[in-house]
Amino acid sequence: MKKSILVSFIMSLCCAPALSFAWSAEGHQIIGAIADTLLTGSKAGKKVHQLLDQNSLEKVSVWGDCVKGISPEKDFGYTSTGKYPECAPFETASGIAAMSDFVRRNHNNCNPAFDEESCHKQYHYADVALQHDHYKTGYVGTSNHDIVHAIRSAVLVLQGKPQPEPFQFKDEYEALVLLTHYVGDLHQPLHVGSVFLNADGKMINPDNGQYERGSNTVGGNALQSPYGNLHALWDDIPQPFKRGRMNEALCSKAKSIAKPAISVTPDEWPVLWADDAIHNAKILFAGTQFSKSTPNQRGNSWSIALPLEYEKTMLAVKEEALIKAGAHLAQLLQAIWPE
């Protein structure tokens, strides 16, 4: 197998967090901060402040992950108090009640299979095989409640239109904070693109022949490198971007991101962004190699070897994705509430 990552990358990952939130909390906050800046002075920006009671997209961008602290097994109680600083603003009595209410409405409304997550957790991703260039509902790893459909549902609520089943977003506030989070998730490549492997570690197309459930690497979560699972490595944001140090530069670049062609309706934008994520997933898997599978309690896992200079690939893809996520969120909100 090819030699693994450079020593500098090894050292940078020694301090990387365990698997947690997509993009990490700071990544979502960066995306929210970019959108906040781009919306300044606009009708959409004013509407956002009104719905959020003068709070910012940056602050509420993590709510979609904070609700994962609600445990259906413990009478929908909140079990993460004090664990995540970014969730502290929502850990009031009323805030916890709101999170619990959301999870109750969106826990099993999609009729999850025995090996699937709570429905609201499935809203955060799709698993499209890399043999495809485009997202399409009907592929293995997609559903009527995946991330593309979750974004569409949130947009419909913000437009004052009925939302499709199985989604149960209570109001415009809930739809806005979830939309902010889901748009961020959609731009993390492993929240859309996934590899499917057989027992020998060879890539297979689950949409060509009979699908074996154990072949899905679930967005890299079943791929183990010496530095943690692959999904976790891609969740973490580059060190230079942490604590908002690069926000001004990222905002400046985000201003140059073009809107989709006028012939493409906002309802179709999430599909275009999902296509971009699939393209980026192909880049991040280029040059990688996989071991034979190892069965475990959660299914199967594989070891992955990463090529030299993989750190540079991660930095470039992550920076572009964060910039586009912030720009696209602002553009979508402006399309919902035009001038």
Buried (B, 14 or more C-beta within 10 A) or exposed (E): EEEBBBEEBEEBBEEBEEBBBBBBBBBBBBBBBBBBBBBEEBEBBEBBBEBBEEBBBBBBBBBBBBBBBBBEEEEBEBEBEEEBEBBEBBBEEEBBEBBBBBBBBBBEBBEBEEEBBBBBBBBBBBBBBBBBEEBEEEBBBBBBBBBBBBBBBBBBBBBEEEBEEBBBBEEBBBBBBBBBBBBBBBBBBBBBBBBBBBBEBEBBBBBEEEBEEBBBBBBBBBBBBEBBBBBBBBBBBBEEBBEEEBBEEBBEBBEEBEBBEEEEEBEEBBBBBBBBBBBBBBBBBEBBEBBEBEEEEEBBBBBBBBBEEBBEBBBEBBBBBBBBBBBBBBBBBBBBBEE
